[in-house]
Amino acid sequence: MADLPLDASAEVFLSAIQDQADAAVFFPTYEAKYKLIKFASAQQKYQVKLPKKLRLLGGASLYSSYILQQGKDAIEGLVFVVPWFDAKSNSNTFAKEARNRWEDPISWETAISYDATQAFIKAMSLSDNPSRQSVLEKLPSINLSPDESSGNGLKFIDGERKQEPVLVKVLTVIL
């Protein structure tokens, strides 16, 4: 979809009727995320002609105020997979404190950036003479508790952050 001009109506019909798909999954580039809105709007427009409504699924890059504002009720039911969500019980305290400090809600990008910063600070503090090499050596052993992070804690396994993804479903967009 990123390489071709999108005929959203045709894509909906092809997916729902010809391919008998149950869902459409979107992991677009940043520049191509508007295509989800076109697809969802076309599906909404032609819903009566379709055998079923396709479930819409998307990656974290789609979870933005732009998608919510532009997609409106066409994206109702869309499910995002994100690494952090402010309404989740373990993230709620951090989200409230950040909102109070910056007078604006924060995104999952802000939360995981905060966690990365805390991991670097801890890795640097574990070195007598911090250097790029010493920090890189210490990072895999960093283990942040939930109160030292954005709420989920931070631990690396085989070089990757150990964390369960969060599913966020759009129920109703009210702006």
N, C-alpha and C positions, 0 to 999 in steps of 0.2 A: 504494500500500500504506500510505502514511503517513496518509491521510485516512480509511481504512476499517478497521473491525475485521477482523483477519486470521483467516480460516479457512485455516490452513496446509495442511491436507489437500486442500481444494478447490483451492487455488492450485497445489499440486504436480500434481494430476491434470489441471487445465486446461492447465498449461504443458507437461507431458510428453505427454499423450495428445491433447487437443483441438488445441493449438497446435503440436504436434510440435517443441517447442523443443529446442535442444541445450544451452542454458545459461541460468542465471538470474543477472542482474547486480544487485547491491545497492549503491546509493549513498544510504543512508538518512540522515535527520536523526539527531542524537545520541540523541534520545528514542526513535526507532523502530528502533534497531539490534537490539533483542531479537527482532524479527520474522524476521531471518535465522536465528536459532537455531530458532524454531518451524518455519520452512520446511524447514531442513535435517533436523530431527528427524522431520518428517512424511514427507519423502522417504525417510529411512532406514527408518522404520516400514513403509511401503508399497512398498519397493523391489521385492519379488517380483511385485507387480501392475503395475509400470511397464514400458514397453517399453525404457527405458534410464535410466540415472542422469544427471540434469542436472549439468553442470559448474557450480560456484558461483564467481562472481567478485565482488569487492568493492573498494571504495575504501579509502583510508587510515583513514577514521573507524572502520572495523570492526576494524582491526588493534589489538586490545587484549587484555589479560589476561582481561577479562570474557568476551569472545567465546570465547576459548580454553578457559576454565574451564567455562563454561556449555554450550558447543557440544559438547565432548568429541569422541567419534569420529564424530558426525553431520556435523561440518564437515571431516572428513578430505578432502583434495583441494581445499579452498577456496583460491583464489588471490587475494591482495591486491595492489593496486598502491600502493606507498608511495614517498615521496621519499628515504628513507634507511633502511638496514638495517645493524644492528651487526655482523653476521657477514660482510658484504661486505669484501673484502680492504683496500680503501682506507679503510674506516670502522673497522676493527677496533682500531687503535691508540687512536683517540679513545675508542671504546667502553670499552676496558679501563681507560684512565686515568680516565674519568668514573666507572666502576663502583668503582674503588679509592677515589676521592675521596669519593663520596657513599654508598658501601657498598650500592649497589643498581643494577640495570641501568637504562639510560635508554631513552627512547622516541624515535621519529623526531621527535616534536614538540620534545623537548628539544634534539636535534641541530640542527634547522633554526632553532630560537630562538637557539642559540649562534651559528650562522653569521650570523644577522641582527644580533645584538649586535656581533659582530666587524666587520661591515660598517659599522655606525653609528659604532663607535669609530674606524675608519680614516677614514671621511668627516669626522668631527669633527676628527681630527688633521691633516687636509689644509687646514683653514680657520684663518686667523689669529685670527679672532673668531667661533667657531662660533655659528650661529643655525639656526633651523628651515629657513630658506630656503637657507643655504649647505650644510647637510647634504643636503637634498633635491637640490640641484644636483650635489653630488659623488657621491651614491650610484650613479647609472648608470655611472660610470667605475670603480667599485671592482672589483678583481680579486683575490680571495684565493686563495692557493695551497692545496693540500690540507693542508699542515702548519699553516696559519693558520686552518683551519676544522675541521669535523667529519670531514674526510677526502675530501670530494668537490671542494673548492675552491668558489669562488663567483664567478660572473660574470653580469652582466645583459645581455640582448639585447632591445631594444625594451621595456624596463621589466620584463621577466620574467626570472626566474632560469633560466639555461641549465643543465639537468641532465636526465640520462636517468632515467626512473622505474625502480624496482626491483620485480620480481615476486617475491613470497614465497608459497610453497605450503605449506599445512599437511599434513605427512606423517603424524604421529602425535602426539596430544596426551597428554603424560605430565605429570601434576601431583602 
